[in-house]
Amino acid sequence: MNTENKNSTNNPLWTRDFTIITMGSVVSMLGNSMAGFAMSLMILDFTGSTMLYAIYLIAFTGPQLVVPIFSGALLDRFSRKKMIYTLDFMATALYLSMSLLLMRGWFSFPVFAFFSFIVGSVNSIYMVAYDSFYPMLITEGNYSKAYSIASVLETLAMFMIPVATFFYNMFGMGPLMMANAVCFFIAATLETRIQAEEKYIDKQKQAASGDEKGHIGRMFDDIKEGFGYLISEKGLLAIALYFFFSNIAGGAASVICLPYYKSNYANGEYIYQFIFGMSFVGRGIGGLFHYRKKLPVKYKYYIALGVYIMIEFIGGILLYCPIPFAMALSLLIGLGGITSYTIRVSSTQSYVPDEKKGRFNGAFQVISTTGTLIAELLAGVLTVYFNERLVLLVFEMAVVFAAIIVIGGNKKHVMKIYNRDM
């Protein structure tokens, strides 16, 4: 029996807690994928403005620039599990309230932008809590397999987008919001059943014993320590800096692509779904591959670097391509995306100690979100004066150079993290 099979036997991935968190993720992803895309369509239908659409995205993204700094520090001292299901219950209430308003025919862009801001705040805390808690439910030797499953589930959820478009056009936004509220309630209820012990809390309490500082003082010390840890780890810092640039390209694409297809093609939202849906098909295929096979450890760094360059180059030319060719290229983006995601997340989350995961994930999210926010601001303005395709091309090509300089220029330090057997 080989080593991989021994690990699978001694450390089964599908434990009770891992199964519960996976089931909860499936339910919440299904609801969120439907409601999220439909909200984008609603904003474009009501406003007809790429600029206002960008403002709506910024309202959602903005909180992720600040909130993770504080939540990351707090989540290293308090229960991440309780935070996860509490936030899902909060999301239930938020989406239920908005659904009732929309079903009465009431809509206001400023109020909806504020709703997006609140949801973005909840989501930014949730992502730090989830990213820091999820790896604690993975048994040793199963990190790559677990994160490939997460990506496959995300892919399956994306297939709900055409369903969401159909129901949005037939029944409006209110019922979809109601469905999302139900999904969050089910997910939260499941998450309350997780039994994993959060031993890092005791470690932090012992470390804080004798400390005369109050909760606020310790929180700011934790924030400082989180960024200090990231800076001291050159490999982690290089990865975070690259994803700052990568999220710039992602933020520009999120502002530009859907409005471009919707305004230049009849039924453009469906064309958008066909093209970018192929990337999720690619992620699903790649996720199944990574679930069954492990990448050669010594080549992970080179694979990741090559994928970073490929994805951004394709992203830059995608809007210039005929629809069938764009769909094929989008499939490649998905295949590459799940590969780089599996390498990065499984490597970094297994590398960072449990008691530092909250602060690391908070700092990482702030850095990467800053890139997204910058792009959403700039892209929304630049598309007023320049061709959308050209704007996206410039953003994407800049990130190609960032991959070469940041990841390629820190080969020794990044390789130490990526080229590990997990």
C-alpha positions in Angstrom: 0.0 0.0 0.0 1.4 3.4 -1.0 1.8 6.4 1.4 -1.2 8.2 0.0 -3.5 5.3 0.6 -2.2 4.8 4.1 -3.0 8.5 4.9 -6.5 8.0 3.5 -7.0 5.0 5.7 -5.6 6.4 8.9 -6.9 9.9 8.4 -10.2 9.8 6.5 -11.2 13.1 5.0 -15.0 12.7 5.4 -15.3 13.0 9.2 -18.6 14.0 10.8 -17.5 17.7 11.1 -16.1 17.9 7.6 -19.3 16.5 6.2 -21.4 19.0 8.1 -19.3 22.0 7.0 -19.4 20.8 3.4 -23.2 20.3 3.5 -23.6 23.8 5.0 -21.4 25.2 2.3 -23.4 23.6 -0.5 -26.7 25.0 0.7 -25.4 28.6 1.3 -23.5 28.6 -2.0 -26.6 27.6 -3.9 -28.6 30.4 -2.4 -25.9 33.0 -2.7 -25.0 32.2 -6.3 -28.7 32.7 -7.3 -29.2 35.9 -5.4 -25.8 37.4 -6.1 -26.0 37.3 -9.9 -29.7 38.3 -9.9 -28.8 41.4 -7.8 -26.3 42.4 -10.5 -28.9 42.1 -13.2 -31.4 44.1 -11.1 -28.9 47.0 -10.6 -28.1 47.1 -14.3 -31.8 46.9 -15.2 -32.9 49.7 -12.9 -29.9 52.0 -13.5 -28.5 51.2 -16.9 -25.2 52.6 -15.7 -21.8 50.8 -15.4 -20.7 53.5 -13.0 -23.6 52.9 -10.6 -23.0 49.1 -11.0 -19.4 49.8 -9.9 -20.7 51.8 -6.9 -22.9 48.8 -6.0 -19.8 46.5 -6.2 -17.7 48.9 -4.2 -20.4 49.1 -1.4 -20.0 45.3 -1.1 -16.2 45.2 -1.4 -15.4 48.3 0.7 -16.0 46.7 4.2 -13.5 44.0 3.3 -10.8 46.6 3.3 -11.1 47.3 7.1 -13.3 44.7 8.8 -11.0 41.7 8.3 -8.2 43.5 10.2 -10.2 43.5 13.4 -12.2 40.3 12.9 -8.9 38.4 12.2 -7.5 39.4 15.5 -10.7 38.7 17.4 -11.2 35.3 15.7 -7.8 34.1 17.0 -9.2 34.5 20.6 -12.8 33.5 20.2 -14.9 30.7 18.7 -14.8 30.7 14.9 -17.5 28.1 14.8 -19.9 30.3 16.8 -19.1 33.3 14.6 -19.8 31.3 11.4 -23.3 30.2 12.4 -24.2 33.5 14.0 -23.3 35.4 10.8 -25.3 32.9 8.8 -28.4 33.6 11.0 -27.7 37.3 10.5 -27.6 36.9 6.7 -30.9 35.0 7.0 -32.5 38.1 8.7 -31.0 40.5 6.2 -32.1 38.7 3.0 -35.5 38.0 4.5 -36.1 41.7 5.3 -34.9 42.8 1.8 -37.1 40.2 0.1 -40.2 41.5 1.8 -39.5 45.0 0.7 -38.8 44.0 -2.9 -41.9 41.8 -3.1 -43.9 44.9 -2.3 -42.4 46.6 -5.4 -40.2 49.0 -3.5 -36.7 49.8 -4.7 -34.2 52.5 -4.0 -30.6 52.4 -5.2 -29.1 54.2 -2.2 -30.9 51.9 0.2 -29.9 48.9 -1.8 -26.2 50.1 -1.9 -26.4 50.4 1.9 -27.8 46.8 2.1 -24.9 45.7 -0.1 -22.5 47.4 2.4 -24.0 45.6 5.4 -24.0 42.2 3.6 -20.4 42.9 2.5 -19.5 43.6 6.2 -21.1 40.3 7.3 -19.4 38.5 4.5 -16.0 39.9 5.2 -16.1 38.7 8.8 -17.5 35.3 7.7 -14.8 34.7 5.1 -12.0 35.2 7.7 -13.8 33.0 10.2 -14.5 30.3 7.6 -11.1 30.4 6.1 -9.5 30.0 9.5 -11.9 27.3 10.8 -12.2 25.1 7.7 -8.6 23.8 7.7 -9.1 22.8 11.4 -11.7 20.2 10.2 -9.3 18.7 7.6 -7.4 15.6 8.7 -3.6 15.4 8.1 -2.6 14.7 4.5 -5.9 15.7 3.0 -5.5 19.5 2.5 -5.3 19.4 -1.3 -8.2 17.0 -1.6 -10.4 19.0 0.8 -9.8 22.3 -1.1 -10.5 20.6 -4.4 -13.9 19.5 -3.0 -14.6 23.1 -2.0 -13.9 24.3 -5.5 -16.1 21.6 -7.1 -18.9 22.6 -4.9 -18.5 26.2 -5.8 -18.6 25.1 -9.5 -21.9 23.2 -8.9 -23.3 26.3 -7.2 -22.5 28.4 -10.3 -24.7 26.3 -12.4 -27.6 27.9 -10.5 -26.9 31.2 -12.2 -28.9 30.3 -15.3 -31.7 29.2 -13.0 -31.4 32.5 -11.2 -31.6 34.5 -14.4 -34.7 32.5 -15.5 -36.5 33.0 -12.1 -35.4 36.7 -11.9 -36.9 37.4 -15.4 -40.1 35.5 -14.5 -40.7 36.5 -10.8 -38.4 39.3 -9.9 -35.8 39.7 -7.2 -37.9 39.3 -4.1 -38.5 35.5 -4.2 -34.8 34.9 -4.9 -33.9 36.9 -1.8 -36.4 34.8 0.2 -34.8 31.5 -1.2 -31.4 32.8 -0.2 -32.6 33.5 3.4 -33.9 30.0 3.7 -30.6 28.6 2.4 -28.6 30.6 5.0 -31.0 29.4 7.8 -30.4 25.8 6.8 -26.7 26.3 6.6 -26.5 28.0 10.1 -28.6 25.2 11.6 -26.2 22.6 10.3 -23.2 24.5 11.5 -24.4 24.5 15.0 -23.9 20.7 15.0 -20.1 20.9 14.5 -18.3 19.4 17.5 -14.6 20.3 16.7 -12.6 21.6 19.7 -11.0 25.0 19.2 -7.8 24.4 21.2 -6.2 27.6 19.9 -8.5 29.6 22.2 -6.9 28.1 25.3 -3.4 28.8 23.9 -4.3 32.4 23.4 -5.8 32.7 26.9 -2.6 31.3 28.4 -0.5 33.7 26.3 -2.7 36.6 27.5 -2.6 35.6 31.2 -0.9 38.3 33.3 -1.5 40.8 30.5 -2.9 43.9 32.0 -4.2 45.2 28.7 -7.9 45.2 28.0 -9.6 43.5 25.1 -9.1 46.6 22.9 -5.4 46.8 23.7 -4.9 43.1 23.0 -6.8 43.4 19.8 -4.6 46.1 18.4 -1.5 44.1 19.5 -2.9 41.1 17.6 -3.5 43.2 14.5 0.0 44.5 14.6 1.3 40.9 15.2 -0.7 39.6 12.3 0.8 42.0 9.8 4.2 41.5 11.5 3.9 37.8 11.0 3.0 38.3 7.3 6.0 40.6 6.7 8.4 38.3 8.5 7.4 35.4 6.2 8.8 36.5 2.9 7.0 33.7 1.0 3.6 34.5 2.4 4.2 38.2 1.8 5.1 37.6 -1.8 1.9 35.5 -2.3 -0.2 38.2 -0.6 1.3 41.0 -2.8 0.8 39.0 -6.0 -2.9 38.5 -5.1 -3.2 42.2 -4.5 -2.4 42.6 -8.2 -4.4 39.6 -9.2 -7.5 41.0 -7.5 -6.9 44.3 -9.4 -7.5 42.3 -12.6 -10.4 40.4 -11.0 -12.0 43.6 -9.8 -11.8 45.2 -13.2 -13.3 42.1 -14.8 -16.2 42.1 -12.4 -17.0 45.7 -13.3 -16.5 45.4 -17.1 -17.5 42.0 -18.4 -21.2 41.6 -17.5 -22.1 45.2 -18.6 -20.0 44.7 -21.8 -21.9 41.6 -22.9 -25.3 43.0 -21.7 -24.9 46.2 -23.7 -23.3 44.8 -26.8 -25.4 41.6 -27.4 -29.0 40.7 -27.4 -29.6 38.6 -24.3 -26.0 39.4 -23.3 -26.5 38.2 -19.8 -26.9 34.6 -21.2 -23.9 35.0 -23.4 -21.9 36.1 -20.3 -23.1 33.0 -18.5 -22.1 30.7 -21.4 -18.6 32.1 -21.5 -17.8 32.5 -17.9 -19.8 29.4 -17.0 -17.1 27.5 -18.9 -14.6 28.6 -16.4 -16.6 26.9 -13.7 -16.8 23.8 -15.8 -13.1 23.9 -15.9 -12.9 24.4 -12.2 -15.1 21.4 -11.7 -13.1 19.2 -14.0 -9.9 20.3 -12.3 -11.3 19.9 -8.9 -12.2 16.3 -9.6 -8.7 15.7 -10.9 -7.1 17.2 -7.7 -9.4 15.2 -5.5 -8.0 12.0 -7.1 -4.4 12.9 -7.8 -1.7 14.9 -6.1 0.5 17.3 -8.1 4.2 16.4 -8.1 5.5 18.3 -5.0 8.7 19.5 -6.6 6.8 21.2 -9.5 4.1 23.0 -7.6 5.8 26.3 -7.6 6.5 26.2 -11.4 2.9 25.1 -12.1 1.5 27.9 -10.0 3.7 30.6 -11.7 2.8 29.3 -15.2 -0.9 29.3 -14.4 -0.8 32.8 -13.0 0.7 34.1 -16.2 -1.6 32.1 -18.4 -4.8 33.1 -16.6 -4.1 36.8 -16.7 -3.0 36.8 -20.4 -6.2 35.0 -21.4 -8.3 37.3 -19.3 -6.8 40.3 -21.1 -7.8 39.0 -24.6 -11.0 37.3 -23.8 -13.4 40.1 -24.7 -11.7 40.4 -28.1 -12.4 36.7 -29.0 -15.4 35.2 -30.8 -17.9 33.7 -28.4 -17.0 30.0 -29.1 -13.3 30.7 -28.8 -13.9 32.8 -25.6 -15.8 29.8 -24.1 -12.8 27.5 -24.8 -10.4 30.0 -23.3 -12.6 30.4 -20.3 -12.5 26.7 -19.8 -8.7 27.0 -19.6 -9.0 29.8 -17.1 -11.1 27.5 -14.9 -8.7 24.6 -15.2 -5.8 26.8 -14.3 -7.7 28.7 -11.6 -8.6 25.6 -9.6 -5.0 24.4 -9.9 -3.5 27.6 -8.5 -6.2 27.9 -5.9 -5.6 24.3 -4.6 -1.8 24.9 -4.5 -2.1 28.3 -2.7 -4.8 27.7 -0.2 -3.8 24.2 0.9 -0.1 25.3 1.2 -0.7 28.5 3.1 -3.4 27.2 5.4 -1.3 24.2 6.4 1.8 26.3 6.8 0.3 28.9 9.1 -0.2 27.8 12.8 -3.9 27.5 14.0 -3.5 30.3 16.5 -2.3 32.7 13.8 -4.7 31.7 11.0 -7.3 34.4 11.8 -4.8 37.2 11.8 -3.1 35.9 8.7 -6.3 35.4 6.8 -7.5 38.9 7.9 -4.3 40.6 6.7 -4.3 38.6 3.5 -7.9 39.5 2.8 -7.3 43.2 3.4 -4.3 43.2 1.0 -6.1 41.3 -1.7 -9.4 43.3 -1.3 -7.5 46.6 -1.6 -6.6 45.5 -5.1 -10.2 44.7 -5.9 -11.5 48.0 -4.5 -8.9 50.0 -6.4 -9.8 48.3 -9.7 -13.6 48.7 -9.1 -13.0 52.5 -8.6 -10.6 52.9 -11.5 -12.4 50.6 -14.0 -15.8 52.3 -13.4 -14.2 55.7 -14.1 -12.0 54.6 -17.0 -14.8 52.9 -18.9 -16.5 56.3 -19.1 -13.6 57.6 -21.2 -12.0 54.5 -22.8 -13.1 51.3 -24.5 -14.0 48.6 -21.9 -12.0 45.9 -23.6 -8.9 48.1 -23.7 -9.2 48.9 -20.0 -9.4 45.3 -19.1 -6.5 44.3 -21.3 -4.3 46.9 -19.6 -5.2 45.7 -16.1 -4.6 42.0 -17.0 -1.3 42.6 -18.7 -0.1 44.6 -15.6 -0.8 41.5 -13.5 1.2 39.3 -15.9 4.2 41.4 -15.1 3.4 41.3 -11.4 3.4 37.5 -11.5 6.8 37.4 -13.1 8.3 40.0 -10.8 6.7 39.2 -7.4 6.3 35.4 -7.6 9.2 34.8 -9.9 11.4 37.2 -8.1 10.8 35.5 -4.7 11.2 31.9 -6.0 13.2 30.6 -3.0 10.7 31.8 -0.4 7.5 31.0 -2.3 8.8 27.6 -3.3 9.3 26.8 0.4 5.6 27.1 1.0 4.2 25.7 -2.3 6.5 22.7 -2.6 5.2 20.9 0.4 3.4 17.6 0.7 0.1 18.1 2.5 
